[in-house]
Amino acid sequence: MFLDKDEMKFAILYTLEKYVEPITMPELCDILTWEKQVMNYFDMALMLNELIEDGFVESKYYRDEHAFSLSDKGSETNSFFFERVPPSIRSRIDGVISEKKFEEQYNPNAVTTEIIPVAPHQYMAALSMLDANIPMLEVKIHAGSRSEAERAAKALSAEADNIYKEILEKIMPKDNGFEGERS
């Protein structure tokens, strides 16, 4: 199900309201694009840009990343128009956000991978390793097609501990007391 232009904007406002803290573009994409079939990446980017220009969304840096949050005007607008987002879409958004928040809270040492669209038909695979919810290592690889990015993400996930160990051994050799193990 794809939404019309106004519904897309309201879906973005609804997502930002529900997510509470500032959200990065990859996280927003994960909730609203591709598999979720709410809107495509380019429509989302266009609508988000219009919402920023109109003062409904604020663009800021949060935890050293470019992120987005609702302005007061956006929050007020969402309270009046959130019902314009179809209930099935709101339910999907709520479900994905709940899963993300649960993972962050109950798996503080998570290893996650994601596929990030970077241009039409071009994707990156990203690996994030957290320790007590603090990013310890983040790797992004341009993979070309979506299928290649999915393969790369799968390989990154399977080799996460080895990647972490190898990188740390290169920058902190064992003769300096580093054991090369991740807790």
Contact map, one row per residue, 1 for C-alpha under 8 A:
111000000000000000000000000000000000110000000000000000000000000000000000000000000000000000000000000000000000000000000000000000000000000000000000000000000000000000000000000000000000000
111100000000000000000000000000000000111000000000000000000000000000000000000000000000000000000000000000000000000000000000000000000000000000000000000000000000000000000000000000000000000
111111110000000000000000000000000000011000000000000000000000000000000000000000000000000000000000000000000000000000000000000000000000000000000000000000000000000000000000000000000000000
011111110000000000000000000000000000000000000000000000000000000000000000000000000000000000000000000000000000000000000000000000000000000000000000000000000000000000000000000000000000000
001111111000000000000000000000000000000000000010000000000000000000000000000000000000000000000000000000000000000000000000000000000000000000000000000000000000000000000000000000000000000
001111111100000000000000000000000000000000000000000000000000000000000000000000000000000000000000000000000000000000000000000000000000000000000000000000000000000000000000000000000000000
001111111110000000000000000000000000000000000000000000000000000000000000000000000001100000000000000000000000000000000000000000000000000000000000000000000000000000000000000000000000000
001111111111000000000000000000000000011000010010000000000000000000000000000000000000100000000000000000000000000000000000000000000000000000000000000000000000000000000000000000000000000
000011111111100000000000000000000000000000000011001000000000000000000000000000000000000000000000000000000000000000000000000000000000000000000000000000000000000000000000000000000000000
000001111111110000000000000000000000000000000000000000000000000000000000000001001101100000000000000000000000000000000000000000000000000000000000000000000000000000000000000000000000000
000000111111111000000000000000000000000000000000000000000000000000000000000000000100100011000000000000000000000000000000000000000000000000000000000000000000000000000000000000000000000
000000011111111100000000000000010000000000010001000000000000000000000000000000000000000000000000000000000000000000000000000000000000000000000000000000000000000000000000000000000000000
000000001111111110000000000000000000000000000000000000011000000000000100011001000100000000000000000000000000000000000000000000000000000000000000000000000000000000000000000000000000000
000000000111111111000000000000000000000000000000000000000000000000000000000001000100000001000000000000000000000000000000000000000000000000000000000000000000000000000000000000000000000
000000000011111111100000000100000000000000000000000000000000000000000000000000000000000000001100000000000000000000000000000000000000000000000000000000000000000000000000000000000000000
000000000001111111111110000000000000000000000000000000000000000000011100000000000000000000000000000000000000000000000000000000000000000000000000000000000000000000000000000000000000000
000000000000111111110000000000000000000000000000000000000000000000001100001001000000000000000000000000000000000000000000000000000000000000000000000000000000000000000000000000000000000
000000000000011111110000000000000000000000000000000000000000000000000000000000000000000000000100100000000000000000000000000000000000000000000000000000000000000000000000000000000000000
000000000000001111111110000000000000000000000000000000000000000000000000000000000000000000000000100000000000000000000000000000000000000000000000000000000000000000000000000000000000000
000000000000000111111100000000000000000000000000000000000000000000001000000000000000000000000000000000000000000000000000000000000000000000000000000000000000000000000000000000000000000
000000000000000100111110000000000000000000000000000000000000000000001000000000000000000000000000000000000000000000000000000000000000000000000000000000000000000000000000000000000000000
000000000000000100111111000000000000000000000000000000000000010000111000000000000000000000000000000000000000000000000000000000000000000000000000000000000000000000000000000000000000000
000000000000000100101111101100000000000000000000000000000000000000111000000000000000000000000000000000000000000000000000000000000000000000000000000000000000000000000000000000000000000
000000000000000000000111111100000000000000000000000000000000000011110000000000000000000000000000000000000000000000000000000000000000000000000000000000000000000000000000000000000000000
000000000000000000000011111110000000000000000000000000000000000001110000000000000000000000000000000000000000000000000000000000000000000000000000000000000000000000000000000000000000000
000000000000000000000001111111000000000000000000000000000000000000000000000000000000000000000000000000000000000000010000000000000000000000000000000000000000000000000000000000000000000
000000000000000000000011111111100000000000000000000000000000000000000000000000000000000000000000000000000000000000000000000000000000000000000000000000000000000000000000000000000000000
000000000000001000000011111111110000000000000000000000000000000000000000000000000000000000000000000000000000000000000000000000000000000000000000000000000000000000000000000000000000000
000000000000000000000000111111111100000010010000000000000000000000000000000000000000000000000000000000000000000000010000000000000000000000000000000000000000000000000000000000000000000
000000000000000000000000011111111101000000000000000000000000000000000000000000000000000000000000000000000000000000000000000000000000000000000000000000000000000000000000000000000000000
000000000000000000000000001111111001000000000000000000000000000000000000000000000000000000001001100000000000000000000000000000000000000000000000000000000000000000000000000000000000000
000000000001000000000000000111111101111100010000000000000000000000000000000000000000000000001000000000000000000000000000000000000000000000000000000000000000000000000000000000000000000
000000000000000000000000000011111111111110010000000000000000000000000000000000000000000000000000000000000000000000000000000000000000000000000000000000000000000000000000000000000000000
000000000000000000000000000011011111111110000000000000000000000000000000000000000000000000000000000000000000000000000000000000000000000000000000000000000000000000000000000000000000000
000000000000000000000000000000001111100000000000000000000000000000000000000000000000000000000000000000000000000000000000000000000000000000000000000000000000000000000000000000000000000
000000000000000000000000000001111111111000000000000000000000000000000000000000000000000000010000000000000000000000000000000000000000000000000000000000000000000000000000000000000000000
110000000000000000000000000000011111111100000000000000000000000000000000000000000000000000000000000000000000000000000000000000000000000000000000000000000000000000000000000000000000000
111000010000000000000000000000011101111100000000000000000000000000000000000000000000000010000000000000000000000000000000000000000000000000000000000000000000000000000000000000000000000
011000010000000000000000000000011101111110110000000000000000000000000000000000000000000000000000000000000000000000000000000000000000000000000000000000000000000000000000000000000000000
000000000000000000000000000000011100111111110000000000000000000000000000000000000000000000000000000000000000000000000000000000000000000000000000000000000000000000000000000000000000000
000000000000000000000000000010001100001111111000000000000000000000000000000000000000000000000000000000000000000000001000000000000000000000000000000000000000000000000000000000000000000
000000000000000000000000000000000000000111111100000000000000000000000000000000000000000000000000000000000000000000000000000000000000000000000000000000000000000000000000000000000000000
000000000000000000000000000000000000001111111110000000000000000000000000000000000000000000000000000000000000000000000000000000000000000000000000000000000000000000000000000000000000000
000000010001000000000000000010011000001111111111000000000000000000000000000000000000000000000000000000000000000000000000000000000000000000000000000000000000000000000000000000000000000
000000000000000000000000000000000000000011111111100000000000000000000000000000000000000000000000000000000000000000000000000000000000000000000000000000000000000000000000000000000000000
000000000000000000000000000000000000000001111111110000000000000000000000000000000000000000000000000000000000000000000000000000000000000000000000000000000000000000000000000000000000000
000010011000000000000000000000000000000000111111111000000000000000000000000000000000000000000000000000000000000000000000000000000000000000000000000000000000000000000000000000000000000
000000001001000000000000000000000000000000011111111100001000000000000000000000000000000000000000000000000000000000000000000000000000000000000000000000000000000000000000000000000000000
000000000000000000000000000000000000000000001111111110000000000000000000000000000000000000000000000000000000000000000000000000000000000000000000000000000000000000000000000000000000000
000000000000000000000000000000000000000000000111111111000000000000000000000000000000000000000000000000000000000000000000000000000000000000000000000000000000000000000000000000000000000
000000001000000000000000000000000000000000000011111111111000000000000000000000000000000000000000000000000000000000000000000000000000000000000000000000000000000000000000000000000000000
000000000000000000000000000000000000000000000001111111111110000000000000000000000000000000000000000000000000000000000000000000000000000000000000000000000000000000000000000000000000000
000000000000000000000000000000000000000000000000111111110000000000000000000000000000000000000000000000000000000000000000000000000000000000000000000000000000000000000000000000000000000
000000000000000000000000000000000000000000000000011111111000000000000000000000000000000000000000000000000000000000000000000000000000000000000000000000000000000000000000000000000000000
000000000000000000000000000000000000000000000000001111111100000000000010110000000000000000000000000000000000000000000000000000000000000000000000000000000000000000000000000000000000000
000000000000100000000000000000000000000000000000001111111100000000000111111010000000000000000000000000000000000000000000000000000000000000000000000000000000000000000000000000000000000
000000000000100000000000000000000000000000000001001101111110000000011110010000000000000000000000000000000000000000000000000000000000000000000000000000000000000000000000000000000000000
000000000000000000000000000000000000000000000000000100111111000000011110000000000000000000000000000000000000000000000000000000000000000000000000000000000000000000000000000000000000000
000000000000000000000000000000000000000000000000000100001111100001111000000000000000000000000000000000000000000000000000000000000000000000000000000000000000000000000000000000000000000
000000000000000000000000000000000000000000000000000000000111110001111000000000000000000000000000000000000000000000000000000000000000000000000000000000000000000000000000000000000000000
000000000000000000000000000000000000000000000000000000000011111111100000000000000000000000000000000000000000000000000000000000000000000000000000000000000000000000000000000000000000000
000000000000000000000100000000000000000000000000000000000001111111100000000000000000000000000000000000000000000000000000000000000000000000000000000000000000000000000000000000000000000
000000000000000000000000000000000000000000000000000000000000111110000000000000000000000000000000000000000000000000000000000000000000000000000000000000000000000000000000000000000000000
000000000000000000000000000000000000000000000000000000000000111111000000000000000000000000000000000000000000000000000000000000000000000000000000000000000000000000000000000000000000000
000000000000000000000001000000000000000000000000000000000000111111100000000000000000000000000000000000000000000000000000000000000000000000000000000000000000000000000000000000000000000
000000000000000000000001100000000000000000000000000000000011110111110000000000000000000000000000000000000000000000000000000000000000000000000000000000000000000000000000000000000000000
000000000000000000000111100000000000000000000000000000000011110011111000000000000000000000000000000000000000000000000000000000000000000000000000000000000000000000000000000000000000000
000000000000000100000111100000000000000000000000000000001111000001111100000000000000000000000000000000000000000000000000000000000000000000000000000000000000000000000000000000000000000
000000000000000110011110000000000000000000000000000000001111000000111110000000000000000000000000000000000000000000000000000000000000000000000000000000000000000000000000000000000000000
000000000000100110000000000000000000000000000000000000011100000000011111111000000000000000000000000000000000000000000000000000000000000000000000000000000000000000000000000000000000000
000000000000000000000000000000000000000000000000000000111100000000001111111000000000000000000000000000000000000000000000000000000000000000000000000000000000000000000000000000000000000
000000000000000000000000000000000000000000000000000000010000000000000111111100000000000000000000000000000000000000000000000000000000000000000000000000000000000000000000000000000000000
000000000000000000000000000000000000000000000000000000110000000000000111111110000000000000000000000000000000000000000000000000000000000000000000000000000000000000000000000000000000000
000000000000100000000000000000000000000000000000000000111000000000000111111111000000000000000000000000000000000000000000000000000000000000000000000000000000000000000000000000000000000
000000000000100010000000000000000000000000000000000000010000000000000111111111100000000000000000000000000000000000000000000000000000000000000000000000000000000000000000000000000000000
000000000000000000000000000000000000000000000000000000000000000000000001111111110000000000000000000000000000000000000000000000000000000000000000000000000000000000000000000000000000000
000000000000000000000000000000000000000000000000000000010000000000000000111111111000000000000000000000000000000000000000000000000000000000000000000000000000000000000000000000000000000
000000000100110010000000000000000000000000000000000000000000000000000000011111111100000000000000000000000000000000000000000000000000000000000000000000000000000000000000000000000000000
000000000000000000000000000000000000000000000000000000000000000000000000001111111100000000000000000000000000000000000000000000000000000000000000000000000000000000000000000000000000000
000000000000000000000000000000000000000000000000000000000000000000000000000111111110000000000000000000000000000000000000000000000000000000000000000000000000000000000000000000000000000
000000000100000000000000000000000000000000000000000000000000000000000000000011111111100000000000000000000000000000000000000000000000000000000000000000000000000000000000000000000000000
000000000110110000000000000000000000000000000000000000000000000000000000000001111111100000000000000000000000000000000000000000000000000000000000000000000000000000000000000000000000000
000000000000000000000000000000000000000000000000000000000000000000000000000000011111111000000000000000000000000000000000000000000000000000000000000000000000000000000000000000000000000
000000100100000000000000000000000000000000000000000000000000000000000000000000001111110000000000000000000000000000000000000000000000000000000000000000000000000000000000000000000000000
000000110110000000000000000000000000000000000000000000000000000000000000000000001111111011000000000000000000000000000000000000000000000000000000000000000000000000000000000000000000000
000000000000000000000000000000000000000000000000000000000000000000000000000000000011111111000000000000000000000000000000000000000000000000000000000000000000000000000000000000000000000
000000000000000000000000000000000000000000000000000000000000000000000000000000000010111111100000000000000000000000000000000000000000000000000000000000000000000000000000000000000000000
000000000000000000000000000000000000000000000000000000000000000000000000000000000000011111110000000000000000000000000000000000000000000000000000000000000000000000000000000000000000000
000000000010000000000000000000000000010000000000000000000000000000000000000000000000111111111000000000000000000000000000000000000000000000000000000000000000000000000000000000000000000
000000000010010000000000000000000000000000000000000000000000000000000000000000000000111111111100000000000000000000000000000000000000000000000000000000000000000000000000000000000000000
000000000000000000000000000000000000000000000000000000000000000000000000000000000000001111111110000000000000000000000000000000000000000000000000000000000000000000000000000000000000000
000000000000000000000000000000000001000000000000000000000000000000000000000000000000000111111111000000000000000000000000000000000000000000000000000000000000000000000000000000000000000
000000000000001000000000000000110000000000000000000000000000000000000000000000000000000011111111100000000000000000000000000000000000000000000000000000000000000000000000000000000000000
000000000000001001000000000000000000000000000000000000000000000000000000000000000000000001111111110000000000000000000000000000000000000000000000000000000000000000000000000000000000000
000000000000000000000000000000000000000000000000000000000000000000000000000000000000000000111111111000000000000000000000000000000000000000000000000000000000000000000000000000000000000
000000000000000000000000000000100000000000000000000000000000000000000000000000000000000000011111111100000000000000000000000000000000000000000000000000000000000000000000000000000000000
000000000000000001100000000000100000000000000000000000000000000000000000000000000000000000001111111110000000000000000000000000000000000000000000000000000000000000000000000000000000000
000000000000000000000000000000000000000000000000000000000000000000000000000000000000000000000111111111000000000000000000000000000000000000000000000000000000000000000000000000000000000
000000000000000000000000000000000000000000000000000000000000000000000000000000000000000000000011111111100000000000000000000000000000000000000000000000000000000000000000000000000000000
000000000000000000000000000000000000000000000000000000000000000000000000000000000000000000000001111111110000000000000000000000000000000000000000000000000000000000000000000000000000000
000000000000000000000000000000000000000000000000000000000000000000000000000000000000000000000000111111111000000000000000000000000000000000000000000000000000000000000000000000000000000
000000000000000000000000000000000000000000000000000000000000000000000000000000000000000000000000011111111110000000000000000000000000000000000000000000000000000000000000000000000000000
000000000000000000000000000000000000000000000000000000000000000000000000000000000000000000000000001111111111010000000000000000000000000000000000000000000000000000000000000000000000000
000000000000000000000000000000000000000000000000000000000000000000000000000000000000000000000000000111111111010000000000000000000000100000000000000000000000000000000000000000000000000
000000000000000000000000000000000000000000000000000000000000000000000000000000000000000000000000000011111111000000000000000000000000100000000000000000000000000000000000000000000000000
000000000000000000000000000000000000000000000000000000000000000000000000000000000000000000000000000001111111000000000000000000000000000000000000000000000000000000000000000000000000000
000000000000000000000000000000000000000000000000000000000000000000000000000000000000000000000000000001111111110000000000000000000000000000000000000000000000000000000000000000000000000
000000000000000000000000000000000000000000000000000000000000000000000000000000000000000000000000000000111111110000000000000000000111110000000000000000000000000000000000000000000000000
000000000000000000000000000000000000000000000000000000000000000000000000000000000000000000000000000000000011111000000000000000001111100000000000000000000000000000000000000000000000000
000000000000000000000000000000000000000000000000000000000000000000000000000000000000000000000000000000110011111100000000000000011110100000000000000000000000000000000000000000000000000
000000000000000000000000000000000000000000000000000000000000000000000000000000000000000000000000000000000000111110000000000000111100000000000000000000000000100100000000000000000000000
000000000000000000000000000000000000000000000000000000000000000000000000000000000000000000000000000000000000011111000000000000111000000000000000000000000000100000000000000000000000000
000000000000000000000000000000000000000000000000000000000000000000000000000000000000000000000000000000000000001111100000000011110000000000000000000000001101100000000000000000000000000
000000000000000000000000000000000000000000000000000000000000000000000000000000000000000000000000000000000000000111110000000011100000000000000000000000001000000000000000000000000000000
000000000000000000000000000000000000000000000000000000000000000000000000000000000000000000000000000000000000000011111000001111000000000000000000010011001000000000000000000000000000000
000000000000000000000000010010000000000000000000000000000000000000000000000000000000000000000000000000000000000001111100001111000000000000000000000000000000000000000000000000000000000
000000000000000000000000000000000000000010000000000000000000000000000000000000000000000000000000000000000000000000111111111100000000000000000000000000000000000000000000000000000000000
000000000000000000000000000000000000000000000000000000000000000000000000000000000000000000000000000000000000000000011111011100000000000000000000000000000000000000000000000000000000000
000000000000000000000000000000000000000000000000000000000000000000000000000000000000000000000000000000000000000000001111111000000000000000000000000000000000000000000000000000000000000
000000000000000000000000000000000000000000000000000000000000000000000000000000000000000000000000000000000000000000001111110000000000000000000000000000000000000000000000000000000000000
000000000000000000000000000000000000000000000000000000000000000000000000000000000000000000000000000000000000000000001011111000000000000000000001110000000000000000000000000000000000000
000000000000000000000000000000000000000000000000000000000000000000000000000000000000000000000000000000000000000000001111111100000000000000000111110000000000000000000000000000000000000
000000000000000000000000000000000000000000000000000000000000000000000000000000000000000000000000000000000000000000111110111110000000000000000111110010000000000000000000000000000000000
000000000000000000000000000000000000000000000000000000000000000000000000000000000000000000000000000000000000000000111100011111000000000000011111000010000000000000000000000000000000000
000000000000000000000000000000000000000000000000000000000000000000000000000000000000000000000000000000000000000011110000001111100000000000011110000011011000000000000000000000000000000
000000000000000000000000000000000000000000000000000000000000000000000000000000000000000000000000000000000000000011110000000111110000000001111000000000001000000000000000000000000000000
000000000000000000000000000000000000000000000000000000000000000000000000000000000000000000000000000000000000001111000000000011111000000011110000000000001001100100000000000000000000000
000000000000000000000000000000000000000000000000000000000000000000000000000000000000000000000000000000000000011110000000000001111100001111100000000000000000000000000000000000000000000
000000000000000000000000000000000000000000000000000000000000000000000000000000000000000000000000000000000000111100000000000000111110001111000000000000000000000100000000000000000000000
000000000000000000000000000000000000000000000000000000000000000000000000000000000000000000000000000000000001111000000000000000011111111110000000000000000000000000000000000000000000000
000000000000000000000000000000000000000000000000000000000000000000000000000000000000000000000000000000000001110000000000000000001111111100000000000000000000000000000000000000000000000
000000000000000000000000000000000000000000000000000000000000000000000000000000000000000000000000000000000001100000000000000000000111110000000000000000000000000000000000000000000000000
000000000000000000000000000000000000000000000000000000000000000000000000000000000000000000000000000000011001110000000000000000000111111000000000000000000000000000000000000000000000000
000000000000000000000000000000000000000000000000000000000000000000000000000000000000000000000000000000000001000000000000000000000111111100000000000000000000000000000000000000000000000
000000000000000000000000000000000000000000000000000000000000000000000000000000000000000000000000000000000000000000000000000000011110111111000000000000000000000000000000000000000000000
000000000000000000000000000000000000000000000000000000000000000000000000000000000000000000000000000000000000000000000000000000011110011111000000000000000000000000000000000000000000000
000000000000000000000000000000000000000000000000000000000000000000000000000000000000000000000000000000000000000000000000000000111100001111100000000000000000000000010000000000000000000
000000000000000000000000000000000000000000000000000000000000000000000000000000000000000000000000000000000000000000000000000001111000001111110000000000000000000000000000000000000000000
000000000000000000000000000000000000000000000000000000000000000000000000000000000000000000000000000000000000000000000000000001110000000011111000000000000000000000000000000000000000000
000000000000000000000000000000000000000000000000000000000000000000000000000000000000000000000000000000000000000000000000000111100000000001111100000000000000000000000000000000000000000
000000000000000000000000000000000000000000000000000000000000000000000000000000000000000000000000000000000000000000000000000111000000000000111110000000010000000000000000000000000000000
000000000000000000000000000000000000000000000000000000000000000000000000000000000000000000000000000000000000000000000000011110000000000000011111000010000000000000000000000000000000000
000000000000000000000000000000000000000000000000000000000000000000000000000000000000000000000000000000000000000000000000011110000000000000001111110110010000000000000000000000000000000
000000000000000000000000000000000000000000000000000000000000000000000000000000000000000000000000000000000000000000000000111100000000000000000111110110000000000000000000000000000000000
000000000000000000000000000000000000000000000000000000000000000000000000000000000000000000000000000000000000000000000000111000000000000000000011111110000000000000000000000000000000000
000000000000000000000000000000000000000000000000000000000000000000000000000000000000000000000000000000000000000000100000111000000000000000000011111111000000000000000000000000000000000
000000000000000000000000000000000000000000000000000000000000000000000000000000000000000000000000000000000000000000000000000000000000000000000000111111100000000000000000000000000000000
000000000000000000000000000000000000000000000000000000000000000000000000000000000000000000000000000000000000000000000000000000000000000000000011111111110000000000000000000000000000000
000000000000000000000000000000000000000000000000000000000000000000000000000000000000000000000000000000000000000000100000001110000000000000000111111111111000000000000000000000000000000
000000000000000000000000000000000000000000000000000000000000000000000000000000000000000000000000000000000000000000100000000010000000000000000000011111111100000000000000000000000000000
000000000000000000000000000000000000000000000000000000000000000000000000000000000000000000000000000000000000000000000000000000000000000000000000001111111110000000000000000000000000000
000000000000000000000000000000000000000000000000000000000000000000000000000000000000000000000000000000000000000000000000000010000000000000001010000111111111000000000000000000000000000
000000000000000000000000000000000000000000000000000000000000000000000000000000000000000000000000000000000000000011100000000011100000000000000000000011111111100000000000000000000000000
000000000000000000000000000000000000000000000000000000000000000000000000000000000000000000000000000000000000000010000000000000000000000000000000000001111111110000000000000000000000000
000000000000000000000000000000000000000000000000000000000000000000000000000000000000000000000000000000000000000000000000000000000000000000000000000000111111111000000000000000000000000
000000000000000000000000000000000000000000000000000000000000000000000000000000000000000000000000000000000000000010000000000000100000000000000000000000011111111100100000000000000000000
000000000000000000000000000000000000000000000000000000000000000000000000000000000000000000000000000000000000001110000000000000100000000000000000000000001111111100000000000000000000000
000000000000000000000000000000000000000000000000000000000000000000000000000000000000000000000000000000000000000000000000000000000000000000000000000000000111111100000000000000000000000
000000000000000000000000000000000000000000000000000000000000000000000000000000000000000000000000000000000000000000000000000000000000000000000000000000000011111111100000000000000000000
000000000000000000000000000000000000000000000000000000000000000000000000000000000000000000000000000000000000001000000000000000101000000000000000000000000001111111110000000000000000000
000000000000000000000000000000000000000000000000000000000000000000000000000000000000000000000000000000000000000000000000000000000000000000000000000000000000001111111000000000000000010
000000000000000000000000000000000000000000000000000000000000000000000000000000000000000000000000000000000000000000000000000000000000000000000000000000000000001111111100000000000000000
000000000000000000000000000000000000000000000000000000000000000000000000000000000000000000000000000000000000000000000000000000000000000000000000000000000001001111111110000000000000000
000000000000000000000000000000000000000000000000000000000000000000000000000000000000000000000000000000000000000000000000000000000000000010000000000000000000000111111111000000000000010
000000000000000000000000000000000000000000000000000000000000000000000000000000000000000000000000000000000000000000000000000000000000000000000000000000000000000011111111100000000001110
000000000000000000000000000000000000000000000000000000000000000000000000000000000000000000000000000000000000000000000000000000000000000000000000000000000000000001111111110000000001000
000000000000000000000000000000000000000000000000000000000000000000000000000000000000000000000000000000000000000000000000000000000000000000000000000000000000000000111111111000000000000
000000000000000000000000000000000000000000000000000000000000000000000000000000000000000000000000000000000000000000000000000000000000000000000000000000000000000000011111111110000001000
000000000000000000000000000000000000000000000000000000000000000000000000000000000000000000000000000000000000000000000000000000000000000000000000000000000000000000001111111111000101000
000000000000000000000000000000000000000000000000000000000000000000000000000000000000000000000000000000000000000000000000000000000000000000000000000000000000000000000111111110000000000
000000000000000000000000000000000000000000000000000000000000000000000000000000000000000000000000000000000000000000000000000000000000000000000000000000000000000000000011111110000000000
000000000000000000000000000000000000000000000000000000000000000000000000000000000000000000000000000000000000000000000000000000000000000000000000000000000000000000000001111111010100000
000000000000000000000000000000000000000000000000000000000000000000000000000000000000000000000000000000000000000000000000000000000000000000000000000000000000000000000001111111111100000
000000000000000000000000000000000000000000000000000000000000000000000000000000000000000000000000000000000000000000000000000000000000000000000000000000000000000000000000100111111111000
000000000000000000000000000000000000000000000000000000000000000000000000000000000000000000000000000000000000000000000000000000000000000000000000000000000000000000000000000011111100000
000000000000000000000000000000000000000000000000000000000000000000000000000000000000000000000000000000000000000000000000000000000000000000000000000000000000000000000000000111111100000
000000000000000000000000000000000000000000000000000000000000000000000000000000000000000000000000000000000000000000000000000000000000000000000000000000000000000000000000000011111110000
000000000000000000000000000000000000000000000000000000000000000000000000000000000000000000000000000000000000000000000000000000000000000000000000000000000000000000000000100111111111000
000000000000000000000000000000000000000000000000000000000000000000000000000000000000000000000000000000000000000000000000000000000000000000000000000000000000000000000000000001001111100
000000000000000000000000000000000000000000000000000000000000000000000000000000000000000000000000000000000000000000000000000000000000000000000000000000000000000000001101100001000111110
000000000000000000000000000000000000000000000000000000000000000000000000000000000000000000000000000000000000000000000000000000000000000000000000000000000000000000001000000000000011111
000000000000000000000000000000000000000000000000000000000000000000000000000000000000000000000000000000000000000000000000000000000000000000000000000000000000000010011000000000000001111
000000000000000000000000000000000000000000000000000000000000000000000000000000000000000000000000000000000000000000000000000000000000000000000000000000000000000000000000000000000000111
